[in-house]
Amino acid sequence: MKIKYKLIIIFVFIIVASTVPFGLFILSQAENESLDTLSQQGKYYSWILSRSASNTLLLNGGDIEASRVDIQDTLSMLENLREYGLVYADAILISKREEFHGLVLASYSTTVLAGKEVAPGRLDNTEIDRLKKLPVPNETTLPGVEGTCYEYASLETGTRTPSLCIGRLIFSRSIALKPVYRIRAIVLLSLVVIIAFAGALALLFGYLITKPIQDLTSGVQRFEKGDLDYRVKVTAHDEVGSLAMTFNNLAEGLKQQIARLEVMNRELRRVNELKDEFLANISHEIRTPLYGITGIAESLLEGSAGELNPEARHNLSLVTASGRRLSDLVNDILDFSQLRHQDIILSMEPVNIHSICQLVISVLEPLRRKKEIAFHNTIPPDIARVYGDRNRLQQVLVNLVGNAIKFTERGDITISASESPERPGMTIITVRDTGIGISRERLAGIFEYFEQADGSDTRAFGGMGLGLSITKRLVELHGGAIWAESEPGKGSAFHFTLKRSFEKIAHEPPETGRAALPEPPSLSVHGEIINPTVSEKASRSGRKILVVDDEPVIIQVLVNFLTLEGYQVVTATSGPQALALLEEGLSPDLILLDVMLPFVSGYDVCKRIRQKYPPHELPVLMLTAKSKAEDMVTGIEAGANDYLTKPVNRSELLARVRSLITIKSSMKEHQRLSMLQREMRLAQEIQSTLLPEKAPYMKGLETSVLYRPMHEVGGDFYDFNVLGPSEMGVLIADVTGHGIPAAFVSAMLQATYSVYKEDVRDPSTLMKGMNTVMSAYTHGQFATTCYSLLDLANRRILHANAGHCPMIVMKRRERKVRYERQNERPLGVDVSSEYTTRSTEIDEGDRVILFTDCIPESRNASGEFFGYPNFFRLIEESAHMGCRDFSQRVLETVTAWKGGGAQTRLDDDFTLIVIDVVE
């Protein structure tokens, strides 16, 4: 809705809201005042009529006929009451003589009652009694009179003479309120006129207020459509005028900014062209010294300078492999530049795609042999003819199959071909792998320049992100299209289309026409200690360093630096390998950790290490090519002790290594002293969170819990669960052992109980579920357990026992102890154990006792057990005590049996739960 219409509605609403209630109030007051006046006149004139008629009878000496004439004259005097609504009046005789009693002496009626009988000539006693008791006013109706009438009757009672007549007047409400109705019509007409005037005035005001806003809106719309020179005309100096001036200034500023951006855009395009030219030129310049480096290294390997020792051959192999890798990157840059400038010219001819795939497989065979991967070329050799540039198609397939090898550790890589159902005459080539896959978020942009299938710190292989973008442009130059399908964890499939060729292939090159890629140098990088030349010095040092990096060249450089200083070096090429070495028992003095590792980043590896090793116990020195401050902060927050950027300076590296190892040695002794205290505090905190602070309240029960651990951390556990207003579950358990192991098993028991307790009301089912979990995770430890479900509504206890002390019910009215032994196995012994639910009746006054074996198995100085007979006797003797007093007496009795005072240490953890049924 437009602002103008909103203003009109608001203005009219204000006028109506301010005038209508006031007018209605005036009309209501006028009507009430008219009715009050009518009531006063009715009472007054009915009394006058009654008095006048009685005096007339007395003056005429009781002559009724003569009195009728005089009373009729008196009634004619009421003519002036017609404008107040009088329609009928009469005078009724009151006499002790039956023949005159109720006689209507005279009556008056207006023309509206012409021919209508209002009252008979004589009224009966019932009607006279009604008139005597008539309320003022009395609503009635008359024939011929529209609407309600008000009836007034007065029986004049004097102090000297008895009343002889009743005076009655009847008024028409509609006639009496005619003046008020006329005023109402005038008021309503006035309101209509006011509302119409207010609407016209609101329309005028709305136009005056919204016209500048409409002009401003129109200007914004024109500016939005591209009319940058349009300016809003400022006609006022109010807020809207100020807004229009602001818009004009903003429009002018935007126009100037757009002009500057256009100039900048042209400049950026020119710079981009210069950049592409620079990349092309510098790439050509790099290739010359690069060729010299690799050529000299290869000639040395071939023996140009004589026979080399194994270490020298190994280092020269690294130089050769790194040179070839850099050469591939330079070639990608050249292709990128040529594609940007559309300088690539294809040599189109019919080619056999099967032969090209076989050649690619042969080229990439050394990379495949390093993994558990099988190649499958399912393209038929005799019909796989397409139209394209042989060398560029080989480049496309090398990129796609090479990527499949990078992201597949084990499984299959399959190359297949099929006819395109959407585009006849086109062949779809598919490269499918069973690797790690690509997330949906990255899949949409992997064909863009400088995008990578895995751009995180955990990517397994490097690169500039040009391979797939170059592949896409090459396929498009062939008139085809390329797309990918992938699901993380299941693999990827890359499809591209080529024109099918029906021409005969003039020359078919051999499938192995190009030498396979040379195998990269082999390094011992899977947890073996590398000591190239100084094994004796390293053995004397005794310090062991774990180097984690996925680049063989970087590993070799670090190994050379460290072993020359006498350190033993163990290497790993990924985060999982490093973590596995630590899990297998490797205990290095320091870890050199690269940030960008395959599968798991160095940050995540460091976080996992810190979950087990504190910084002073196992120092971590992070190495990365990233040198931003935020990257360093991220490394320190992940748990690294120090941070170095690549390329690493040898002196700085060795200084930091010595410093971190020294810090570790100084903290080692302190760590040994504080470890036990820290673990004990941890166990205490765990147990304090497991045991409930107090027993829950339930109507009809009084509960007492008394717990005394044997050590700072005990092995007993108990918990309560209120299932409803009359149901409460109680679990008590005794974990084997004490201290820290028992605390952790208790935590597992509590977690398992919390899973089942809300939904399971059958104790045996609860025991079965808890035993399944405990058998899988407690690793040889077990817990005797008893679970009791008190059902007050049905006066019973449902209970199941897993090798625990029996639940005891003391029937205090009968002074008898009842219990039932069950021989089911404890939780955690055997996953196949079965448990039985038993039911025990309880009555008001009964006492339920749950306890651990500390009570019956406590020994005295002679080695005698306290035993169940003594415990039962104590229960019977203490039946009159409250549950808390009873619990305290049991503890004192068992302690006295031990032969000591309150400070005597018991043989086991003491847990006693006493529940009294009080109603």
C-alpha positions, 0 to 999 in steps of 0.5 A, a space after each residue: 500500500 502506498 504511503 499516500 493511502 496510509 496517510 489518508 486512512 490514518 487521518 480519517 481514522 483520527 477524525 472518526 475516533 475523535 468525533 464519533 465517541 463524543 457524539 454517541 456520548 451526547 446522544 446517550 446522555 440526552 436520551 437518559 435525561 429525557 427518560 428521567 424527565 418522563 419518569 419524574 412527570 409520570 410519578 408527579 402527574 399520576 399523584 396529582 390525578 389520584 389526589 384530584 380525583 379523591 378530592 372531587 369525590 369528597 366535594 361531591 359527597 360521594 356522588 359518582 356520576 357528578 364526580 365523573 364529569 369533574 374528573 373528566 375535566 381534570 383529565 383534559 388538563 393533561 393535554 399538554 403532556 401529549 408532547 411528552 408522550 402521554 397516550 392514556 390516563 384514567 382514575 380508578 375508584 377504590 371503595 369498600 363497597 364491592 359494586 363500586 370498587 375498581 370502577 374507572 371514573 374517567 379516562 383520557 386517550 390520544 388519537 393513536 388509541 382511537 377505537 382501542 380499548 385500553 382498560 375495561 370500565 371496571 378493574 378486578 381486584 388482581 389488577 388493582 393490586 398490581 397497580 398498587 404495587 406497580 414499579 416506577 416506571 413499569 414497561 408495558 405495551 398498548 394496542 395501536 402504540 408502537 414500541 414500549 410504553 411506560 406505565 405510572 400509577 399513584 395511590 394518594 394516601 393522606 394523613 386525614 382521609 383514606 385514598 379513594 382513587 388510583 391515578 394512572 398515566 401511560 406514556 409512549 417511549 417513541 413519542 417521548 424520545 422524538 426530540 432525541 431522535 431528531 438530534 441523533 439524525 442531525 449528529 449522524 449527518 454532521 459526522 458523515 459530513 465531517 468524515 467526507 471533509 476529513 477524507 478530502 483534506 487527507 487526500 490533499 495532505 497525502 498528495 502534498 506529503 508524498 509528492 516529493 517522495 514519489 519524485 525521489 522514488 522515480 529518480 532512484 528507479 531511473 538511476 537504477 536503470 542506468 540514467 546516471 545523469 538524472 538528478 531529483 529536483 529539490 522543491 522543499 527544505 524539509 527532511 524529504 528535501 534533505 533526503 533528495 539532496 543526499 541522493 543527488 550527492 550520492 548519485 554524483 559520487 557513484 557516477 564518479 566512482 563508476 568512471 574510476 572503476 572503468 578506468 581501473 578495469 581497463 588498466 587491470 586488463 592491460 596489466 593482466 595481459 602483461 602478466 600473461 606475457 610475463 608468465 610465458 616469457 619467464 617460463 621459457 627463460 626458466 626452462 633453459 637453466 632447468 634443462 641444464 640442471 636436470 641434464 647435468 644431474 642425469 649425466 652424472 648419474 650415467 657416470 660422466 664424472 666417474 663412479 658415484 657412491 650410493 649416497 651421491 646417486 641418491 641425492 642426484 636422483 632427487 635433483 633429477 626428479 625435482 627438475 622434472 616436476 618443475 618442468 611439468 609445472 613450467 609446461 602447465 604455465 606455458 599452456 595456460 598462457 597460450 590458452 588465455 591468448 588462444 595461441 594453441 593450434 590443434 592438429 586434428 586427425 583420426 586417432 585411436 583413443 584405445 592406443 592413446 589410453 594404453 600409452 598413458 597407462 604405460 607412462 604412468 605405470 611407475 606411479 601406479 606400482 607405488 600403490 595398490 591400484 589396478 588399471 583397466 582400459 575397456 575401450 575396444 581397440 577396433 572401433 575406438 576412433 575419434 577426431 582430435 589432436 593426438 598429443 593434446 588428447 594424450 595430455 588430457 588423459 595424462 592429467 585425468 589418469 594422473 589425478 586419479 592415481 593421486 587421489 586413490 590409495 587402493 582400488 581400480 582406475 577404469 577408462 571406458 568409452 560409450 556413445 552419447 545419447 544426447 549428442 549423436 556422433 559424439 563419444 563419451 570417454 570416462 576415467 573412473 577411480 575408487 579414490 577419496 572423492 570430491 565434496 559437492 562444494 569443490 566439485 562445481 569449481 574444480 575446472 576453474 584456474 588455480 582451483 584444486 580438488 583438495 585445497 585444504 592443508 590436508 591435500 595429499 599432492 601439490 600443484 598450482 591448480 592448472 591441470 583440470 582447467 587446461 584439460 577443460 579448455 583443450 576438450 572445448 577446443 576439440 568441440 567437446 565438453 567435460 564434467 565430473 561426478 563424485 561422492 566423498 569416500 567412493 571415488 570420482 568419474 570424469 567424462 569428456 566428449 569427442 567427435 567420433 571419426 569414421 575415417 581410416 587411421 593412416 598411421 598408428 604409433 606403437 602403444 609404448 612410443 614414449 618412455 614411461 616416467 622414471 621412477 622417483 628415488 626411493 627413500 626409507 620413509 616408513 618409520 625406519 631410522 635414516 643415518 646416511 654417513 654418521 651412524 656412529 655419531 648418531 648412535 652416541 647421541 641417543 636423541 631421536 627425532 621424528 620427521 613428518 613430511 610428504 616431500 621426499 626431497 625435504 625429508 632428505 634435506 632434514 635428514 642430512 641436517 640432523 644426522 650430521 649433528 648426531 641425531 637419530 631420525 625416523 621419518 613418516 610421509 603422512 599424519 596417520 603414519 606418524 600417529 601409527 608410529 607413536 601408537 606402536 611405541 615410538 618415543 621420539 624426543 622431538 617431532 618436526 611436523 609439516 603443516 600441509 600433509 596428505 589426508 590429515 593436516 599437520 594442525 590436526 596431527 598436532 592436536 591429536 598428539 596433544 591429546 596424549 602428550 603435553 608440550 613439555 613431554 613431546 615437543 613439536 616444531 612445525 615446518 611450513 611454507 606459510 609465513 603469515 602471522 595468523 598461520 603461526 598463531 594457528 600452529 601454536 593454538 594447535 599445540 606446537 611448541 615452535 614454528 619455522 617457515 620453509 626454506 629452513 635455515 640449517 643453523 636456526 633449525 638446529 638451534 631450535 631443535 637443541 632448545 626444545 629437547 633441553 626444555 623436554 629434559 628439564 620438565 621430564 622429572 617434574 612431569 613424573 612427580 605431578 602425573 600421579 597427583 593429576 590423575 588422582 584429581 581427575 579420578 576424584 572429579 569423575 567420581 564426584 560427577 557420577 554419584 548423586 548429591 542426595 537421594 531424591 524425594 518421593 512421597 511414601 518413601 524415606 531414603 538414606 544413603 551412606 557412602 565411605 570409599 576405601 581410598 580417595 577414589 572408590 569403586 562403588 557406584 549408585 544412582 536413582 531414577 524417579 520414573 513417576 509419582 509412585 515409581 523409583 529405580 535404584 541401581 547399586 554396583 561394585 566395580 572390581 578394584 579401586 582408584 583410577 581404573 575403578 573410577 573410569 569403569 564407574 563412569 562407563 557404568 553411569 553412562 550406560 545406565 543413563 542410556 537405558 534408565 528412562 525407557 526400560 522398566 524391566 530390570 532384566 532388560 536393563 541388565 542385559 543392555 548394560 551388560 552388552 555395553 560393559 562387555 565391549 568396553 571395560 576390557 576385563 573389568 566387571 561390576 556386580 550390580 543390583 537394580 530395584 524398581 520400587 512400585 508403590 502403586 502395586 506394592 511391589 519391587 521388581 529387581 534383577 541381580 548381576 552377582 551382587 549382594 542380595 536385596 534385603 526386605 525387613 518386614 518390620 511388622 513381622 520382624 523378619 528379614 527376607 532376601 533372595 540370592 541370585 547367581 547371575 554373572 556380573 556385568 562385563 564378564 560375558 556378553 551372552 549372560 542372561 538375567 531374571 526379573 523377580 518380584 517382591 511384595 512390600 507393605 507399609 512399614 517395610 524397610 528395603 536395604 541395598 548394600 555392597 560386600 564391605 559389610 558382610 566381608 569385613 574381617 576382625 583381628 582374628 580373620 573372621 568375617 562379619 557375615 550375613 547372620 550378624 548383619 541380619 541380627 543387626 537389622 532386626 535389632 535396629 528395626 525401630 530406628 529411622 533409616 539414617 540412624 540405622 545406617 550410622 549404626 551399621 557403619 559403627 558396628 562394622 568399624 567396631 568389628 574391625 577393632 578400631 575407632 571412627 578413623 579405622 580404614 575399612 577393607 573395602 568401599 562402604 555403600 549402604 542404601 536404606 529405604 523405608 516405606 512410610 505409607 
